[in-house]
Amino acid sequence: MRYYPVFIDLAGQLCIVLGDGKFAVEKAAALGEAGANVRVIASCDYRPGALAGARLVIDASEDEDINRLSWQEAEAAGILINVVDRPAQCRFIAPAIVRRDPLLVAISTSGESPFLASMLRARIERWLGHEWGPFVGLVGDIRRRLREQGVPIAAQTRVYRRLLNSNVRSLLRARHSADANQLANGIAAGRACGAGRVALVGAGPGDPELMTVKARELIADADYVLHDALIAPETLALCGPDTRLENVGKRGGRHESGRQASITARLIELAREGHFVARLKGGDPFVFGRGGEELDGLQQAGIDVVVVPGITSAFAAPAAAGIPVTKRGVASSVAITTAQGPGSLDRLADLARAADTLVVLMALGELSETAAVIGRAVGGSRAAAVVGNATLPSQRTVTGTLDSIARLAAEAAIEAPATLVVGDVVAVERVLGGVPYAIAL
Ligand SMILES: C[S@@+](CC[C@H](N)C(=O)[O-])C[C@H]1O[C@@H](n2cnc3c(N)ncnc32)[C@H](O)[C@@H]1O
């Protein structure tokens, strides 16, 4: 580590700014905001000895001779000095900052790239909304109160976690400060402690960058994340450091309906213990994801539940392969279905006739039969594509016709999860193994 990061309390301390240009004015103003006793010395007025008694000096004179002298004087006197734009003559450097008073985020590239520091600052600015200022203030007030009351650290931490996972920030974002205060005080007093919550969260098709901002925030803040087996490790890495992960994906020998019931029961159990639980499901939670059953079960149990939609693979897989499911002049309707479950074969034939583009999830297992059934309904020469591992680095696509697609997918060893797309939109595009998506990266 080249620099040791600190925040310095300069209230009432003598700080000297050398120079009379724009930088000097800016630095003097910033020091003034921190409560420093600021003295500005114009370049023409500087004489060695002028820095005596200062805690900190910023030389913004942009004059080589003054730079050299001020550096020598400050070093000899042990005064912290920053000579603007002269890294070798800086005892400290000023970070880029994001201000959400009292929250302050400082970003430094150790002087390597002010450009990157300011880009990162812009990102963090967008991420940390204005509500973070009052939120940190509120949590600070509660912390002082809990400490005065002698509440043990572990119990305090539970309160802070509940505050973080509550609606307090949303209320502050909507500028409903009185409601936010009331809720926060209720949580601190233990009145709202029993109120656990569940979020049914869509994780998108695979690429963690295709998760919504809301989904990312929820899994970062959750006490528990109950996730499907197929959720990528890179996505799970976005969970908070203290978040407990439970893989509730398919386990051998377990009956599907029993598995589903036990997941819902576990969600209810954790929520009743007062936890904030994210149920993380691939794609969108309500597209062949059994999210509807979980929602019913949670609502019947009286649990507070929110649904966070995700990008479904039904749309992401064709899009990532460069297949526009509705293309002007080619297709103006799209149907989404699955090749699994009772009545699926009849349904496939009906939908293939009715919609211009047909997207079939869970198609890989019985791809030959699926393609044959659709082929008998709309003709075996209809264009088809299978997209596997869409939006992941391992994305693969094969294209052909309904007559050939099962053989081609087997030859290419396309692996699950994979999605079948049928219709003229496949034929009119050059589908190149996911290249459009790869270029976007
Ligand atoms: C049980 S369904 C869940 C669908 C999910 N809820 C959604 O909205 O994407 C699983 C099927 O989604 C499709 N799928 C999921 N992820 C995929 C991916 N990365 N690429 C292609 N297809 C995918 C496959 O057809 C897979 O069999």
PDBQT file of the ligand as one rigid body, heavy atoms in Angstrom, charges set to zero:
ROOT
HETATM    1  C1  LIG A 501     -36.861 -24.318 -15.115  1.00  0.00    +0.000 C 
HETATM    2  S1  LIG A 501     -36.689 -23.245 -16.468  1.00  0.00    +0.000 S 
HETATM    3  C2  LIG A 501     -36.519 -21.747 -15.634  1.00  0.00    +0.000 C 
HETATM    4  C3  LIG A 501     -36.624 -20.559 -16.541  1.00  0.00    +0.000 C 
HETATM    5  C4  LIG A 501     -36.304 -19.263 -15.824  1.00  0.00    +0.000 C 
HETATM    6  N1  LIG A 501     -37.263 -18.968 -14.800  1.00  0.00    +0.000 N 
HETATM    7  C5  LIG A 501     -36.225 -18.097 -16.801  1.00  0.00    +0.000 C 
HETATM    8  O1  LIG A 501     -37.060 -17.181 -16.771  1.00  0.00    +0.000 OA
HETATM    9  O2  LIG A 501     -35.265 -18.080 -17.581  1.00  0.00    +0.000 OA
HETATM   10  C6  LIG A 501     -35.100 -23.662 -17.020  1.00  0.00    +0.000 C 
HETATM   11  C7  LIG A 501     -34.936 -23.505 -18.520  1.00  0.00    +0.000 C 
HETATM   12  O3  LIG A 501     -34.615 -22.165 -18.840  1.00  0.00    +0.000 OA
HETATM   13  C8  LIG A 501     -33.782 -22.145 -19.972  1.00  0.00    +0.000 C 
HETATM   14  N2  LIG A 501     -32.524 -21.480 -19.595  1.00  0.00    +0.000 N 
HETATM   15  C9  LIG A 501     -32.156 -21.060 -18.382  1.00  0.00    +0.000 A 
HETATM   16  N3  LIG A 501     -30.951 -20.489 -18.438  1.00  0.00    +0.000 NA
HETATM   17  C10 LIG A 501     -30.545 -20.539 -19.718  1.00  0.00    +0.000 A 
HETATM   18  C11 LIG A 501     -29.388 -20.111 -20.418  1.00  0.00    +0.000 A 
HETATM   19  N4  LIG A 501     -28.399 -19.476 -19.796  1.00  0.00    +0.000 N 
HETATM   20  N5  LIG A 501     -29.316 -20.323 -21.735  1.00  0.00    +0.000 NA
HETATM   21  C12 LIG A 501     -30.298 -20.948 -22.393  1.00  0.00    +0.000 A 
HETATM   22  N6  LIG A 501     -31.409 -21.368 -21.791  1.00  0.00    +0.000 NA
HETATM   23  C13 LIG A 501     -31.549 -21.164 -20.468  1.00  0.00    +0.000 A 
HETATM   24  C14 LIG A 501     -33.545 -23.569 -20.393  1.00  0.00    +0.000 C 
HETATM   25  O4  LIG A 501     -34.494 -23.887 -21.389  1.00  0.00    +0.000 OA
HETATM   26  C15 LIG A 501     -33.814 -24.304 -19.115  1.00  0.00    +0.000 C 
HETATM   27  O5  LIG A 501     -34.188 -25.640 -19.373  1.00  0.00    +0.000 OA
ENDROOT
TORSDOF 0
